[in-house]
């Protein structure tokens, strides 16, 4: 029997041969350097291979005493409107994890240790594509445990103000997002995508974080967005103008980036989600509220072991290097 093959006896009447797809990690470590979007502080991050069933963990290498390990999990989120921040029981935290988490999920990486020497993930170019390209260059290693996924069994929805986030049953992972801004350069945008066949890397991974010029000024006045730059790592809008040099990578880059964020936030479930996520003006905090409600609602989700056919419908399946965007 091969490493990925199992025989299951059903009621002792017959044996059915099922090909299970195995979990992955990186073949080699990869390192990224940059600055934190909000702190502006220099930071170095390294993604290392990890064993089967390890999951995704962050390790603060600058924390020399006490517990420096932080699980990349929904119940470790210290909710914030501007980014996704995770924290362990000792109060050690890492913020702005959503882009690297989206890259890992979108490339089908199930296990990794992420070492970081500061409290905030480097913003790189404001998107997830540098992480995707690094993961693809390192390559994936198959491990000795089957892939598991969370299957959405009933519709769960949360609303806050004018924002709504919903999970509902579906035969694959979909992300459907809608945004509405008064600024004419953004306006109303909506997009829906299946998250298999490399669609994350091809359609979403290079879309950058965005904001309004007035918000930049307000955040910087309050000691935030100190590492943000419209020329390096963010798209800045003002009225009907795109202030960032070079303009947009996609005409609907803002909604694509919100979908990127949503995938990263949903990856904190701890396994791929088989279901449709719909966000209307939703943000990081509301998506985490949705996950908390889903896990607290009996029968809302169940964990399943993925066979080959099911795995073809998960994020990361079908990704090839030629589809990864090349950006300056």
Backbone torsions as a table, in degrees:
resi	resn	phi	psi	omega
1	UNK	NA	134.2	179.5
2	UNK	-72.9	166.6	-176.7
3	UNK	-61.1	-29.4	-177.3
4	UNK	-99.8	14.9	-176.8
5	UNK	-116.0	137.8	-179.8
6	UNK	-135.1	147.7	174.7
7	UNK	-109.9	130.3	-178.0
8	UNK	-116.1	124.2	178.7
9	UNK	-91.6	123.8	-177.5
10	UNK	-108.8	112.2	179.3
11	UNK	53.4	25.2	176.6
12	UNK	60.2	13.8	-177.1
13	UNK	-92.7	-35.6	177.0
14	UNK	-157.5	163.7	179.0
15	UNK	-111.4	128.9	179.9
16	UNK	-110.8	129.2	-177.5
17	UNK	-92.4	120.3	-178.0
18	UNK	-122.7	131.4	177.1
19	UNK	-89.9	112.9	178.3
20	UNK	-96.8	141.1	178.1
21	UNK	-89.6	137.5	-173.1
22	UNK	-95.5	154.8	177.6
23	UNK	-63.2	162.3	-179.0
24	UNK	-129.4	163.6	166.0
25	UNK	-144.5	-175.7	178.1
26	UNK	-79.9	150.7	173.9
27	UNK	-74.7	-30.4	-179.6
28	UNK	-149.7	162.5	-178.9
29	UNK	-76.3	154.7	176.8
30	UNK	-136.2	144.7	-174.8
31	UNK	-123.7	140.7	177.4
32	UNK	-128.7	139.5	177.2
33	UNK	-125.5	149.4	178.9
34	UNK	175.8	-148.5	178.2
35	UNK	-133.5	155.5	177.7
36	UNK	-73.8	140.8	-178.4
37	UNK	-60.2	-45.2	-174.6
38	UNK	-91.3	-38.0	-178.3
39	UNK	-81.9	-30.7	-174.1
40	UNK	75.4	1.2	-176.6
41	UNK	-80.2	143.0	176.0
42	UNK	-65.4	144.9	-177.3
43	UNK	-150.2	150.1	178.4
44	UNK	-125.5	130.7	-177.2
45	UNK	-127.7	133.0	178.5
46	UNK	-126.4	127.4	175.5
47	UNK	-97.8	121.4	-176.8
48	UNK	-113.2	153.8	174.2
49	UNK	-61.7	153.9	177.4
50	UNK	-143.9	161.6	-176.8
51	UNK	-74.2	165.0	175.2
52	UNK	-57.8	143.1	178.7
53	UNK	71.6	5.6	179.7
54	UNK	-73.0	-37.4	-174.4
55	UNK	80.6	-158.8	179.2
56	UNK	-113.6	124.4	177.7
57	UNK	-130.4	147.9	171.5
58	UNK	-104.7	144.5	176.1
59	UNK	-128.1	118.9	177.4
60	UNK	-81.4	100.0	-175.8
61	UNK	-71.8	-14.8	177.4
62	UNK	-86.0	-7.2	176.7
63	UNK	-93.8	106.0	-170.6
64	UNK	-95.3	-13.1	178.9
65	UNK	-125.8	139.8	177.8
66	UNK	81.6	-165.9	-174.2
67	UNK	-80.6	116.6	179.6
68	UNK	-109.2	7.6	-179.6
69	UNK	-95.4	133.8	-177.4
70	UNK	-128.5	123.0	179.5
71	UNK	-74.2	136.6	174.1
72	UNK	-83.0	79.4	-170.6
73	UNK	-144.1	150.3	-174.9
74	UNK	-57.3	-36.1	-177.0
75	UNK	-83.9	2.2	173.5
76	UNK	-102.6	3.2	-177.3
77	UNK	-77.9	128.8	170.8
78	UNK	-99.0	96.7	-164.0
79	UNK	-61.3	135.8	-177.8
80	UNK	-143.4	143.7	-178.3
81	UNK	-76.0	-21.0	-171.3
82	UNK	-97.6	-20.2	-179.3
83	UNK	-163.0	177.7	175.7
84	UNK	-103.8	121.9	-176.2
85	UNK	-119.3	130.4	176.7
86	UNK	-114.1	151.7	-172.4
87	UNK	-149.1	140.1	176.6
88	UNK	-92.5	179.2	-175.6
89	UNK	-64.9	-21.8	179.1
90	UNK	-85.8	-1.4	179.6
91	UNK	88.4	4.3	177.2
92	UNK	-78.2	132.1	-171.9
93	UNK	-134.8	161.0	171.7
94	UNK	-137.1	132.6	-178.4
95	UNK	-114.8	166.3	179.7
96	UNK	58.5	49.0	-178.3
97	UNK	-87.9	-6.9	-167.9
98	UNK	-65.0	-35.3	-175.9
99	UNK	-73.3	-43.1	178.6
100	UNK	-69.5	-34.6	176.5
101	UNK	-66.3	-38.6	177.0
102	UNK	-63.7	-40.4	179.4
103	UNK	-63.3	-44.5	178.8
104	UNK	-62.5	-45.7	179.1
105	UNK	-65.1	-43.6	-177.3
106	UNK	-68.9	-19.8	176.7
107	UNK	-99.4	0.0	177.6
108	UNK	74.9	33.0	177.3
109	UNK	-93.6	124.6	-175.1
110	UNK	-101.7	-22.8	-174.6
111	UNK	-138.2	130.9	177.8
112	UNK	-167.8	149.9	169.9
113	UNK	-109.3	126.4	-178.2
114	UNK	-110.3	107.3	177.4
115	UNK	-88.6	135.8	-177.3
116	UNK	-144.7	137.1	-174.3
117	UNK	-100.0	25.2	177.0
118	UNK	-162.2	-179.7	-173.6
119	UNK	-87.8	1.7	-176.9
120	UNK	-141.8	133.6	178.7
121	UNK	-64.0	138.2	178.2
122	UNK	-60.3	138.4	-176.2
123	UNK	-78.5	-13.4	-175.9
124	UNK	43.8	-119.7	-178.0
125	UNK	-96.8	11.6	179.4
126	UNK	91.2	-3.8	178.9
127	UNK	-121.5	-167.8	177.3
128	UNK	-104.7	-3.5	-171.6
129	UNK	-66.3	-33.2	174.5
130	UNK	-61.3	-37.7	177.1
131	UNK	-67.4	-41.9	179.0
132	UNK	-60.9	-46.7	-178.8
133	UNK	-64.1	-38.8	176.9
134	UNK	-63.6	-43.5	178.9
135	UNK	-63.6	-44.1	-179.7
136	UNK	-64.0	-38.6	179.3
137	UNK	-68.1	-37.4	178.0
138	UNK	-68.6	-35.7	-178.4
139	UNK	84.1	163.0	-177.3
140	UNK	-110.1	144.1	177.6
141	UNK	-112.7	132.2	179.6
142	UNK	-81.9	138.4	-177.2
143	UNK	-114.0	172.5	-172.2
144	UNK	-94.6	45.1	175.9
145	UNK	-148.3	145.4	-176.4
146	UNK	-72.2	152.9	173.9
147	UNK	-71.9	136.7	174.3
148	UNK	-118.0	153.1	179.0
149	UNK	-139.9	158.3	173.5
150	UNK	-96.5	119.4	178.7
151	UNK	-96.1	124.2	179.4
152	UNK	-76.6	124.4	-174.5
153	UNK	-104.7	-22.3	179.0
154	UNK	-150.1	155.7	-176.2
155	UNK	-72.8	131.5	176.7
156	UNK	-126.1	134.1	-178.0
157	UNK	-140.8	146.4	175.2
158	UNK	-134.0	147.0	-179.2
159	UNK	-134.7	140.0	177.1
160	UNK	-146.9	118.0	-175.5
161	UNK	62.1	-127.2	178.2
162	UNK	-98.9	15.3	-177.2
163	UNK	-110.5	145.2	179.4
164	UNK	-138.5	142.3	173.4
165	UNK	-133.8	136.7	-173.7
166	UNK	-138.2	141.1	167.3
167	UNK	-117.1	134.2	177.4
168	UNK	-142.9	159.3	-177.9
169	UNK	-59.1	143.2	175.6
170	UNK	-161.8	160.9	-175.7
171	UNK	-84.4	-1.4	176.5
172	UNK	-153.6	-176.9	175.2
173	UNK	-92.3	120.5	173.8
174	UNK	-113.8	149.2	166.4
175	UNK	-126.6	125.3	-180.0
176	UNK	-124.5	123.2	-174.2
177	UNK	-136.5	144.0	176.3
178	UNK	-134.9	134.4	175.7
179	UNK	-126.0	154.6	177.0
180	UNK	-141.0	119.9	178.0
181	UNK	-128.1	144.6	177.1
182	UNK	-68.8	-29.6	-179.1
183	UNK	-64.2	126.6	-173.2
184	UNK	-63.2	-29.0	-178.7
185	UNK	-67.3	-20.8	177.7
186	UNK	-107.5	-61.5	178.8
187	UNK	65.1	-144.4	179.4
188	UNK	-102.2	127.4	-179.8
189	UNK	-135.6	143.0	176.1
190	UNK	-144.0	141.6	178.4
191	UNK	-150.5	147.3	178.0
192	UNK	-134.9	136.1	-178.9
193	UNK	-143.5	143.2	163.9
194	UNK	-78.5	140.1	-173.7
195	UNK	-95.6	26.5	175.4
196	UNK	-115.5	-175.9	179.0
197	UNK	56.0	35.7	175.2
198	UNK	72.8	13.1	-173.6
199	UNK	-64.5	-33.9	179.4
200	UNK	-62.1	-52.6	-178.5
201	UNK	-62.8	-41.9	-174.7
202	UNK	-73.9	-40.9	-169.6
203	UNK	-103.0	-27.4	-169.7
204	UNK	-120.9	-29.6	-164.2
205	UNK	-62.2	-26.8	-177.2
206	UNK	-94.3	5.9	-179.5
207	UNK	-82.4	128.2	-169.7
208	UNK	-93.7	156.7	174.0
209	UNK	-60.2	149.9	-174.8
210	UNK	-140.2	160.5	178.8
211	UNK	-162.8	171.5	176.4
212	UNK	-94.2	148.0	-178.2
213	UNK	-57.4	-38.9	179.1
214	UNK	-64.0	-35.5	179.0
215	UNK	-70.2	-37.1	177.6
216	UNK	-59.1	-47.3	-178.7
217	UNK	-62.8	-40.5	-179.8
218	UNK	-68.3	-42.9	179.5
219	UNK	-64.8	-44.3	-179.1
220	UNK	-66.5	-31.6	175.7
221	UNK	-66.0	-23.4	179.2
222	UNK	-104.5	18.5	175.6
223	UNK	78.2	20.7	179.1
224	UNK	-117.6	167.8	179.1
225	UNK	56.2	29.9	-177.8
226	UNK	-71.7	-19.2	178.0
227	UNK	-100.4	4.2	-178.3
228	UNK	-79.6	143.0	177.9
229	UNK	-149.9	126.9	-178.6
230	UNK	-67.4	-15.9	178.5
231	UNK	-94.2	-12.9	-173.1
232	UNK	-120.0	-42.9	-167.7
233	UNK	-146.2	17.7	179.1
234	UNK	-157.7	153.3	171.4
235	UNK	-102.1	124.7	-178.3
236	UNK	-113.6	131.3	-179.1
237	UNK	-114.9	149.8	171.8
238	UNK	-147.2	109.7	-178.5
239	UNK	62.8	-118.6	179.6
240	UNK	-101.0	15.7	-175.4
241	UNK	-114.5	144.4	168.5
242	UNK	-100.0	112.5	-173.6
243	UNK	-81.7	-18.1	-176.1
244	UNK	-71.7	132.2	176.7
245	UNK	-58.5	137.1	179.9
246	UNK	89.3	-10.9	176.9
247	UNK	70.8	-149.8	-174.2
248	UNK	-93.7	150.4	171.7
249	UNK	-81.9	-27.8	174.9
250	UNK	-139.2	148.6	179.7
251	UNK	-61.6	-28.5	178.1
252	UNK	-112.6	39.2	-177.4
253	UNK	-55.7	-39.3	-179.9
254	UNK	-57.9	-47.8	-178.4
255	UNK	-69.4	-32.9	176.1
256	UNK	-63.1	-39.7	178.6
257	UNK	-67.2	-36.7	176.9
258	UNK	-62.7	-35.2	176.2
259	UNK	-68.8	-39.0	175.1
260	UNK	-58.2	-49.0	177.9
261	UNK	-57.7	-42.6	-177.9
262	UNK	-62.5	-41.6	177.9
263	UNK	-62.1	-42.9	178.2
264	UNK	-62.9	-40.4	179.1
265	UNK	-69.9	-37.6	178.0
266	UNK	-70.7	-25.4	178.1
267	UNK	-64.2	-18.5	177.4
268	UNK	-72.8	-1.4	171.0
269	UNK	-61.8	-26.7	179.5
270	UNK	101.4	-5.4	177.1
271	UNK	-162.9	159.4	178.1
272	UNK	-58.4	148.5	178.8
273	UNK	-105.5	127.3	175.3
274	UNK	-98.3	96.8	-177.4
275	UNK	172.7	174.3	179.8
276	UNK	-101.9	123.7	172.7
277	UNK	-100.4	127.5	175.4
278	UNK	-121.4	123.5	178.4
279	UNK	-119.6	129.0	174.1
280	UNK	-119.5	105.2	-177.2
281	UNK	58.6	25.7	-177.0
282	UNK	-81.7	156.8	177.4
283	UNK	-131.7	-171.7	-175.8
284	UNK	-56.9	-48.7	-175.5
285	UNK	-62.0	-42.8	-177.7
286	UNK	-68.4	-37.3	177.2
287	UNK	-64.1	-37.5	176.6
288	UNK	-67.9	-38.5	175.5
289	UNK	-59.3	-38.9	178.1
290	UNK	-63.1	-45.4	178.5
291	UNK	-62.2	-42.6	179.9
292	UNK	-60.9	-41.4	179.2
293	UNK	-67.7	-40.3	-179.2
294	UNK	-61.9	-44.6	-179.3
295	UNK	-73.6	-21.4	179.5
296	UNK	-89.2	-10.6	-176.6
297	UNK	-96.7	113.4	-179.3
298	UNK	-56.1	130.2	176.6
299	UNK	81.0	0.1	-177.1
300	UNK	-72.0	-37.3	179.2
301	UNK	-139.1	156.1	174.8
302	UNK	-141.4	150.2	177.7
303	UNK	-88.9	133.9	179.3
304	UNK	-127.7	150.1	173.1
305	UNK	-87.6	131.0	-171.5
306	UNK	-91.5	127.1	169.8
307	UNK	-87.7	-179.0	-174.4
308	UNK	-61.1	-40.7	-177.7
309	UNK	-66.2	-41.7	179.9
310	UNK	-68.0	-39.0	-178.4
311	UNK	-62.5	-30.1	177.6
312	UNK	-63.3	-15.1	-179.6
313	UNK	-102.7	10.0	-178.7
314	UNK	-100.7	156.5	175.3
315	UNK	-56.7	142.2	178.4
316	UNK	96.8	-23.3	-178.8
317	UNK	-71.7	135.7	175.5
318	UNK	84.0	6.6	-178.9
319	UNK	-74.4	130.5	176.4
320	UNK	-128.1	152.5	-173.2
321	UNK	-57.5	-40.1	-174.8
322	UNK	-64.1	-17.3	179.8
323	UNK	-92.0	-6.0	179.9
324	UNK	-78.8	124.0	-177.1
325	UNK	-59.8	141.9	173.6
326	UNK	-104.3	119.5	-178.4
327	UNK	-123.7	156.0	-178.5
328	UNK	-69.4	NA	NA
